[in-house]
Structures are given as structure tokens and as C-alpha cells.
Amino acid sequence: MRPEIAVLDIQGQYRVYTEFYRADAAEKTIILVNGSMATTASFAQTVKSLHPQFNVVLYDQPYAGRSKTHNRHEHMLTKEVEGQILLELIDHFAAEHVLSFSWGGVATLVALSHRPRRVEKAVISSFSPVINAPMRDYLERGVDFLGNLDRPNVGHLVNSTLGKYLPPLFKRFNYRHVSNLAAHEYGQMHFHINQVLNSDRQCYLKAARQIDIPVLFLNGEWDEYTSAQDARLFEQHVAKSSFGTIQATGHFLDMEHKAACNDSRRALMSFLKPGQSAPRLHYQQGQTQHASSM
């Protein structure tokens, strides 16, 4: 399964590395949005779950992965810029679906708030609009380590918090990746965290109110940082929202163990392709209509 690789020009400002996994029989295309400090490699398991039922698109943000050598990194990217990049990629690949992980939910909410004509459904996984006590502790420690370019402690922090339920092999890979990022990548993450800690989280909910397509919010049962309970706040703001909880799983969902991978796939297929077998998990679907607010 070899992807078609391209580095795309975005509005003459950014160059974005992309992988396109084409499936001849697929009727729809889905684009996957990375979490912070992640690259296309983090979606290896998700691609296997979605292809060949869908054409699958992966990409690296301009500051990360295989995109970073093609960009100058002269300034930090805001969530609005990341949302605009996603909109450009949606148009380029004619994507009908979007799936985001963790911090990628921010860019996805921003993009969906513009109501892209082509997009039919979206999945936002391991994300919530609430900065609860565990998440605040993680972010405050992270901003200190990142600001000091303390690479070992950044790696240990991620593995002992968000990644606490990853298997040992994945933890080793994760540590090597996170503790060897370039200084500008740490700077971008530092910028992200400061945005989260110092901005009004109502911006997420304001964007959510503009979304007019079905959105599945998918969280792990054991994820105390972006909890399933906190994610349900979106129910009051996304008119066509539904919620799934992957049992016995933390923040990284399908990467944590085989049962979580299978249950994540069932949840995705049940939502994106109705008529597939029902998922073996706690899965709540709500279609309560809410009046949109400006």
C-alpha cells in the first residue's frame, strides 16, 4: 500500500507534504489531521482501518515532519492558519470526510466553521473544549520544558501523561520522536500551549456553533485529559453531534491495544458508513437540533 506523495503549495505561503492512499473501489475520501508534535507516521494504524473503504489523505503541518524542510519557519502558525490550510487540502483532494486527533481538533473546528461545501461528516477524536485539572497540569509543565528546550523531560512528560497507556514499544518510539524535534517545533508547541492557557476557550464553542454537518466526538474511557464527559459539552453547540467512548483506552485510542484498534474501527465505520456492523463499545448518538448562535 504505497501512497502518492506530493508537496503542495498553499496560497504561496506554505509547502505541505501529503500522502494520498488511493483505493479504486472507494467512493469517498477522508483527510486525517495530526495532533501536536505528530506526523503522518502517527496515523499508520488508522490508515489500515480506513483503507481501502476510503481514499485516505495524510499531511504534515508546515512546521513538522516531511513538510518542515520545505518551509522557512519565520513565524508561528495560529489555529486560524492551520484551519485555512486544512480547507485548502479539503478542496485539493475533494475530501468528503475529516478525522482529527487531539490538537488537530482545533484546526478541524476552525475549518468546519466555514462550512466547506464538499464535507459531509467529521470525526473529532481525543479532544474536548475543557481544560480540566489534569490537562492544565500537563500544559503548565509542558510549557516550562518546551521553553527551556528540555528535550528529555518533554519526552518523559508526554509518555507519563497522554501516553501512559501506550505499549512499551510505542512509548520508546514516541520518546525518540518527541525528544528529538527541532527547536522551531518546540517553539510552535510552546505557542500552541500558551494559546490554550491564555485564550478564551469559548472560541472553540463559537466555531462549533457554525458547524452544520454530523460530527462524531470519539474519546477514550480512561483519558482523563480530554475526557468523554468533557467532550459532551459540544452537544450543546454542534447541532448534529454524536459521541463515542472507546472502552479500556486512554488518549491514543487505536494505538494502545488490539481491542481498542478494532473498536475504533467499528466506531468510525458505523458513523461514516451506516449499515456496517454495530460497534462493541459504549456509543451514544444524539441528533438533538439546536438553534445556531452567531
C-alpha positions as a Markdown table, in Angstrom:
| # | Residue | x | y | z |
|---|---|---|---|---|
| 1 | Met | 0.0 | 0.0 | 0.0 |
| 2 | Arg | 2.1 | 2.9 | -1.3 |
| 3 | Pro | 0.8 | 6.4 | -1.2 |
| 4 | Glu | 1.0 | 9.0 | -3.9 |
| 5 | Ile | 3.3 | 11.7 | -2.4 |
| 6 | Ala | 3.2 | 15.4 | -3.2 |
| 7 | Val | 4.4 | 18.6 | -1.7 |
| 8 | Leu | 1.7 | 21.2 | -2.3 |
| 9 | Asp | 1.9 | 25.0 | -2.4 |
| 10 | Ile | -0.7 | 26.6 | -0.1 |
| 11 | Gln | -1.6 | 30.1 | -1.0 |
| 12 | Gly | 2.0 | 30.8 | -2.0 |
| 13 | Gln | 3.0 | 30.8 | 1.7 |
| 14 | Tyr | 3.4 | 27.2 | 2.9 |
| 15 | Arg | 4.6 | 24.0 | 1.4 |
| 16 | Val | 2.8 | 20.9 | 2.7 |
| 17 | Tyr | 3.9 | 17.3 | 2.4 |
| 18 | Thr | 1.0 | 15.0 | 1.6 |
| 19 | Glu | 0.3 | 11.2 | 1.2 |
| 20 | Phe | -2.7 | 10.1 | -0.8 |
| 21 | Tyr | -3.7 | 6.4 | -0.3 |
| 22 | Arg | -5.9 | 5.8 | -3.3 |
| 23 | Ala | -8.5 | 2.9 | -3.4 |
| 24 | Asp | -10.0 | 2.2 | -6.8 |
| 25 | Ala | -13.3 | 1.0 | -5.3 |
| 26 | Ala | -13.6 | 3.8 | -2.7 |
| 27 | Glu | -16.5 | 6.3 | -3.2 |
| 28 | Lys | -15.3 | 8.8 | -0.6 |
| 29 | Thr | -12.1 | 10.5 | 0.5 |
| 30 | Ile | -11.2 | 11.2 | 4.1 |
| 31 | Ile | -8.4 | 13.6 | 5.3 |
| 32 | Leu | -6.7 | 13.0 | 8.7 |
| 33 | Val | -5.4 | 15.9 | 10.8 |
| 34 | Asn | -2.4 | 15.3 | 13.1 |
| 35 | Gly | -2.2 | 16.1 | 16.8 |
| 36 | Ser | 0.5 | 18.5 | 18.0 |
| 37 | Met | 4.2 | 17.3 | 17.6 |
| 38 | Ala | 2.8 | 14.4 | 15.5 |
| 39 | Thr | 3.5 | 13.5 | 11.9 |
| 40 | Thr | 1.8 | 11.3 | 9.2 |
| 41 | Ala | 3.5 | 8.3 | 10.9 |
| 42 | Ser | 1.2 | 8.5 | 13.9 |
| 43 | Phe | -1.8 | 7.6 | 11.7 |
| 44 | Ala | -0.3 | 4.3 | 10.4 |
| 45 | Gln | -2.8 | 2.2 | 12.2 |
| 46 | Thr | -5.7 | 4.5 | 11.3 |
| 47 | Val | -4.9 | 4.3 | 7.6 |
| 48 | Lys | -5.1 | 0.5 | 7.8 |
| 49 | Ser | -8.6 | 0.8 | 9.4 |
| 50 | Leu | -9.9 | 3.1 | 6.8 |
| 51 | His | -8.3 | 1.9 | 3.5 |
| 52 | Pro | -9.5 | 0.6 | 1.1 |
| 53 | Gln | -13.0 | 1.6 | 2.2 |
| 54 | Phe | -11.9 | 5.2 | 1.7 |
| 55 | Asn | -9.3 | 7.1 | -0.2 |
| 56 | Val | -7.1 | 8.4 | 2.7 |
| 57 | Val | -5.1 | 11.7 | 2.8 |
| 58 | Leu | -2.4 | 12.4 | 5.4 |
| 59 | Tyr | -0.3 | 15.6 | 5.7 |
| 60 | Asp | 2.3 | 17.2 | 7.9 |
| 61 | Gln | 1.8 | 20.8 | 9.1 |
| 62 | Pro | 4.4 | 23.2 | 7.6 |
| 63 | Tyr | 6.5 | 23.1 | 10.8 |
| 64 | Ala | 6.5 | 19.3 | 11.2 |
| 65 | Gly | 7.6 | 16.0 | 9.7 |
| 66 | Arg | 8.4 | 16.0 | 6.0 |
| 67 | Ser | 7.0 | 19.5 | 5.4 |
| 68 | Lys | 9.5 | 21.3 | 7.6 |
| 69 | Thr | 12.4 | 21.2 | 5.2 |
| 70 | His | 10.2 | 23.0 | 2.6 |
| 71 | Asn | 9.3 | 26.0 | 4.9 |
| 72 | Arg | 11.3 | 28.8 | 6.5 |
| 73 | His | 9.6 | 28.9 | 9.9 |
| 74 | Glu | 9.7 | 32.6 | 10.3 |
| 75 | His | 6.6 | 32.9 | 12.4 |
| 76 | Met | 4.3 | 30.7 | 14.4 |
| 77 | Leu | 1.1 | 29.3 | 12.9 |
| 78 | Thr | -2.2 | 30.2 | 14.5 |
| 79 | Lys | -5.2 | 27.9 | 14.7 |
| 80 | Glu | -6.8 | 30.0 | 12.1 |
| 81 | Val | -3.9 | 29.4 | 9.6 |
| 82 | Glu | -4.0 | 25.7 | 10.3 |
| 83 | Gly | -7.7 | 25.7 | 9.7 |
| 84 | Gln | -7.2 | 27.5 | 6.3 |
| 85 | Ile | -4.5 | 25.0 | 5.3 |
| 86 | Leu | -7.0 | 22.2 | 6.0 |
| 87 | Leu | -9.7 | 23.9 | 3.9 |
| 88 | Glu | -7.2 | 24.2 | 1.0 |
| 89 | Leu | -6.4 | 20.5 | 1.3 |
| 90 | Ile | -10.1 | 19.5 | 1.5 |
| 91 | Asp | -10.6 | 21.3 | -1.8 |
| 92 | His | -7.5 | 19.9 | -3.4 |
| 93 | Phe | -8.3 | 16.3 | -2.6 |
| 94 | Ala | -12.1 | 16.7 | -2.9 |
| 95 | Ala | -12.5 | 15.2 | 0.6 |
| 96 | Glu | -15.9 | 14.4 | 1.9 |
| 97 | His | -14.8 | 13.4 | 5.4 |
| 98 | Val | -12.4 | 14.7 | 8.0 |
| 99 | Leu | -10.9 | 12.9 | 11.0 |
| 100 | Ser | -8.8 | 14.7 | 13.6 |
| 101 | Phe | -6.7 | 13.6 | 16.6 |
| 102 | Ser | -6.1 | 15.6 | 19.8 |
| 103 | Trp | -4.8 | 19.2 | 18.9 |
| 104 | Gly | -5.9 | 18.6 | 15.3 |
| 105 | Gly | -9.4 | 19.1 | 16.6 |
| 106 | Val | -8.7 | 22.8 | 16.8 |
| 107 | Ala | -7.9 | 23.2 | 13.1 |
| 108 | Thr | -10.8 | 21.0 | 12.2 |
| 109 | Leu | -13.3 | 23.0 | 14.2 |
| 110 | Val | -12.0 | 26.2 | 12.6 |
| 111 | Ala | -12.2 | 24.7 | 9.1 |
| 112 | Leu | -15.7 | 23.2 | 9.6 |
| 113 | Ser | -17.0 | 26.5 | 11.0 |
| 114 | His | -16.5 | 27.8 | 7.4 |
| 115 | Arg | -19.0 | 25.1 | 6.2 |
| 116 | Pro | -16.9 | 23.7 | 3.4 |
| 117 | Arg | -19.4 | 22.7 | 0.7 |
| 118 | Arg | -17.9 | 19.3 | 0.0 |
| 119 | Val | -17.5 | 17.9 | 3.5 |
| 120 | Glu | -20.3 | 15.6 | 4.7 |
| 121 | Lys | -19.2 | 14.2 | 8.0 |
| 122 | Ala | -16.3 | 14.7 | 10.5 |
| 123 | Val | -14.8 | 12.8 | 13.4 |
| 124 | Ile | -13.0 | 14.7 | 16.2 |
| 125 | Ser | -11.1 | 12.2 | 18.4 |
| 126 | Ser | -9.4 | 12.7 | 21.8 |
| 127 | Phe | -10.4 | 16.4 | 22.1 |
| 128 | Ser | -12.6 | 18.4 | 24.5 |
| 129 | Pro | -13.2 | 22.1 | 25.0 |
| 130 | Val | -12.4 | 21.9 | 28.7 |
| 131 | Ile | -9.0 | 22.5 | 30.3 |
| 132 | Asn | -9.5 | 20.3 | 33.4 |
| 133 | Ala | -7.1 | 19.9 | 36.2 |
| 134 | Pro | -5.0 | 17.0 | 34.7 |
| 135 | Met | -4.8 | 18.8 | 31.4 |
| 136 | Arg | -3.8 | 22.1 | 33.0 |
| 137 | Asp | -1.0 | 20.4 | 34.9 |
| 138 | Tyr | 0.2 | 18.7 | 31.7 |
| 139 | Leu | 0.2 | 22.0 | 29.8 |
| 140 | Glu | 1.8 | 24.1 | 32.5 |
| 141 | Arg | 4.7 | 21.6 | 32.9 |
| 142 | Gly | 4.9 | 21.3 | 29.2 |
| 143 | Val | 5.3 | 25.0 | 28.5 |
| 144 | Asp | 8.1 | 25.1 | 31.0 |
| 145 | Phe | 10.0 | 22.2 | 29.5 |
| 146 | Leu | 9.4 | 23.4 | 25.9 |
| 147 | Gly | 10.5 | 27.0 | 26.7 |
| 148 | Asn | 13.8 | 25.6 | 28.1 |
| 149 | Leu | 14.3 | 23.1 | 25.2 |
| 150 | Asp | 14.4 | 20.4 | 27.8 |
| 151 | Arg | 14.0 | 17.5 | 25.4 |
| 152 | Pro | 14.3 | 14.6 | 27.8 |
| 153 | Asn | 11.6 | 16.0 | 30.1 |
| 154 | Val | 9.3 | 16.8 | 27.2 |
| 155 | Gly | 9.6 | 13.1 | 26.1 |
| 156 | His | 9.0 | 11.8 | 29.6 |
| 157 | Leu | 6.1 | 14.2 | 30.2 |
| 158 | Val | 4.2 | 13.0 | 27.1 |
| 159 | Asn | 4.7 | 9.3 | 27.9 |
| 160 | Ser | 3.7 | 9.7 | 31.5 |
| 161 | Thr | 0.5 | 11.6 | 30.8 |
| 162 | Leu | -1.2 | 11.4 | 27.5 |
| 163 | Gly | 0.8 | 8.3 | 26.5 |
| 164 | Lys | 0.6 | 6.5 | 29.8 |
| 165 | Tyr | -1.4 | 3.6 | 28.3 |
| 166 | Leu | 0.7 | 3.1 | 25.1 |
| 167 | Pro | 2.5 | -0.2 | 24.9 |
| 168 | Pro | 6.3 | -0.1 | 25.7 |
| 169 | Leu | 7.4 | -0.2 | 22.0 |
| 170 | Phe | 5.2 | 2.7 | 21.1 |
| 171 | Lys | 6.5 | 4.6 | 24.2 |
| 172 | Arg | 10.0 | 4.1 | 23.1 |
| 173 | Phe | 9.2 | 5.3 | 19.6 |
| 174 | Asn | 7.2 | 8.3 | 21.0 |
| 175 | Tyr | 10.1 | 9.3 | 23.3 |
| 176 | Arg | 12.6 | 9.2 | 20.5 |
| 177 | His | 10.4 | 11.3 | 18.3 |
| 178 | Val | 9.3 | 13.9 | 20.8 |
| 179 | Ser | 12.7 | 14.4 | 22.4 |
| 180 | Asn | 14.4 | 14.9 | 19.0 |
| 181 | Leu | 12.3 | 17.6 | 17.5 |
| 182 | Ala | 13.8 | 20.8 | 16.0 |
| 183 | Ala | 13.8 | 24.0 | 18.1 |
| 184 | His | 11.2 | 25.6 | 15.9 |
| 185 | Glu | 8.8 | 22.7 | 16.6 |
| 186 | Tyr | 9.2 | 23.1 | 20.3 |
| 187 | Gly | 8.6 | 26.8 | 19.7 |
| 188 | Gln | 5.4 | 26.1 | 17.8 |
| 189 | Met | 4.1 | 23.7 | 20.6 |
| 190 | His | 5.0 | 26.3 | 23.2 |
| 191 | Phe | 3.0 | 28.8 | 21.2 |
| 192 | His | 0.1 | 26.4 | 21.0 |
| 193 | Ile | 0.0 | 25.8 | 24.7 |
| 194 | Asn | 0.2 | 29.5 | 25.5 |
| 195 | Gln | -2.8 | 30.0 | 23.2 |
| 196 | Val | -4.7 | 27.3 | 25.0 |
| 197 | Leu | -3.8 | 28.5 | 28.5 |
| 198 | Asn | -4.4 | 32.2 | 27.9 |
| 199 | Ser | -7.2 | 32.4 | 25.4 |
| 200 | Asp | -10.9 | 32.2 | 25.8 |
| 201 | Arg | -12.0 | 28.6 | 25.2 |
| 202 | Gln | -15.3 | 29.9 | 24.0 |
| 203 | Cys | -13.7 | 30.3 | 20.6 |
| 204 | Tyr | -13.9 | 26.5 | 20.2 |
| 205 | Leu | -17.6 | 26.6 | 21.0 |
| 206 | Lys | -18.3 | 29.6 | 18.8 |
| 207 | Ala | -16.7 | 27.7 | 15.9 |
| 208 | Ala | -18.7 | 24.6 | 16.8 |
| 209 | Arg | -22.0 | 26.5 | 16.6 |
| 210 | Gln | -21.4 | 27.2 | 12.9 |
| 211 | Ile | -21.0 | 23.5 | 12.0 |
| 212 | Asp | -24.0 | 22.1 | 10.1 |
| 213 | Ile | -22.8 | 18.5 | 9.3 |
| 214 | Pro | -22.8 | 15.4 | 11.5 |
| 215 | Val | -19.8 | 15.2 | 13.8 |
| 216 | Leu | -18.7 | 12.2 | 15.9 |
| 217 | Phe | -16.7 | 13.1 | 19.1 |
| 218 | Leu | -14.7 | 10.0 | 20.0 |
| 219 | Asn | -12.8 | 9.7 | 23.3 |
| 220 | Gly | -11.1 | 7.0 | 25.4 |
| 221 | Glu | -12.8 | 5.8 | 28.6 |
| 222 | Trp | -9.5 | 6.2 | 30.6 |
| 223 | Asp | -8.5 | 9.5 | 29.0 |
| 224 | Glu | -8.5 | 12.0 | 31.9 |
| 225 | Tyr | -7.0 | 14.8 | 29.8 |
| 226 | Thr | -9.6 | 15.0 | 27.1 |
| 227 | Ser | -12.4 | 13.1 | 28.8 |
| 228 | Ala | -15.5 | 11.7 | 27.2 |
| 229 | Gln | -17.6 | 13.6 | 29.8 |
| 230 | Asp | -15.9 | 16.9 | 28.9 |
| 231 | Ala | -16.3 | 16.3 | 25.2 |
| 232 | Arg | -20.1 | 16.1 | 25.7 |
| 233 | Leu | -20.1 | 19.9 | 26.2 |
| 234 | Phe | -20.1 | 20.0 | 22.4 |
| 235 | Glu | -23.6 | 18.5 | 22.4 |
| 236 | Gln | -25.0 | 22.0 | 23.3 |
| 237 | His | -23.2 | 23.6 | 20.3 |
| 238 | Val | -23.0 | 21.1 | 17.4 |
| 239 | Ala | -26.5 | 20.5 | 16.2 |
| 240 | Lys | -25.8 | 17.1 | 14.7 |
| 241 | Ser | -23.4 | 15.7 | 17.3 |
| 242 | Ser | -22.8 | 12.2 | 18.4 |
| 243 | Phe | -20.5 | 10.7 | 21.0 |
| 244 | Gly | -18.5 | 7.5 | 21.3 |
| 245 | Thr | -16.3 | 6.2 | 24.1 |
| 246 | Ile | -13.7 | 3.5 | 23.4 |
| 247 | Gln | -13.6 | 1.3 | 26.4 |
| 248 | Ala | -10.4 | 0.5 | 28.4 |
| 249 | Thr | -8.5 | 3.0 | 26.4 |
| 250 | Gly | -6.7 | 6.3 | 27.0 |
| 251 | His | -5.8 | 9.3 | 24.9 |
| 252 | Phe | -4.2 | 7.4 | 21.9 |
| 253 | Leu | -7.2 | 5.2 | 21.2 |
| 254 | Asp | -6.3 | 2.8 | 18.3 |
| 255 | Met | -2.6 | 2.8 | 19.1 |
| 256 | Glu | -3.0 | 1.4 | 22.6 |
| 257 | His | -4.1 | -2.2 | 22.1 |
| 258 | Lys | -5.7 | -4.5 | 19.6 |
| 259 | Ala | -9.2 | -4.4 | 21.1 |
| 260 | Ala | -9.1 | -0.6 | 21.1 |
| 261 | Cys | -8.0 | -0.6 | 17.4 |
| 262 | Asn | -10.9 | -2.9 | 16.5 |
| 263 | Asp | -13.4 | -0.9 | 18.5 |
| 264 | Ser | -12.1 | 2.4 | 17.0 |
| 265 | Arg | -12.5 | 1.0 | 13.5 |
| 266 | Arg | -16.1 | -0.2 | 14.3 |
| 267 | Ala | -17.0 | 3.2 | 15.6 |
| 268 | Leu | -15.6 | 5.0 | 12.6 |
| 269 | Met | -17.3 | 2.7 | 10.1 |
| 270 | Ser | -20.6 | 2.8 | 12.0 |
| 271 | Phe | -20.6 | 6.6 | 11.7 |
| 272 | Leu | -19.1 | 7.1 | 8.3 |
| 273 | Lys | -20.7 | 4.1 | 6.5 |
| 274 | Pro | -24.0 | 3.4 | 8.1 |
| 275 | Gly | -25.0 | -0.2 | 7.7 |
| 276 | Gln | -21.7 | -1.6 | 8.9 |
| 277 | Ser | -21.8 | -3.9 | 11.9 |
| 278 | Ala | -22.5 | -2.1 | 15.2 |
| 279 | Pro | -19.5 | -1.3 | 17.4 |
| 280 | Arg | -18.7 | -3.2 | 20.5 |
| 281 | Leu | -18.4 | -0.1 | 22.7 |
| 282 | His | -20.2 | 2.5 | 24.7 |
| 283 | Tyr | -21.6 | 4.6 | 21.9 |
| 284 | Gln | -24.2 | 7.3 | 22.2 |
| 285 | Gln | -25.8 | 9.0 | 19.3 |
| 286 | Gly | -27.6 | 12.3 | 19.7 |
| 287 | Gln | -29.3 | 14.2 | 16.9 |
| 288 | Thr | -30.9 | 16.9 | 19.0 |
| 289 | Gln | -31.3 | 20.0 | 16.9 |
| 290 | His | -30.2 | 23.3 | 18.4 |
| 291 | Ala | -30.7 | 26.8 | 17.1 |
| 292 | Ser | -27.4 | 28.1 | 15.9 |
| 293 | Ser | -26.0 | 31.2 | 17.5 |
| 294 | Met | -23.7 | 33.8 | 16.0 |
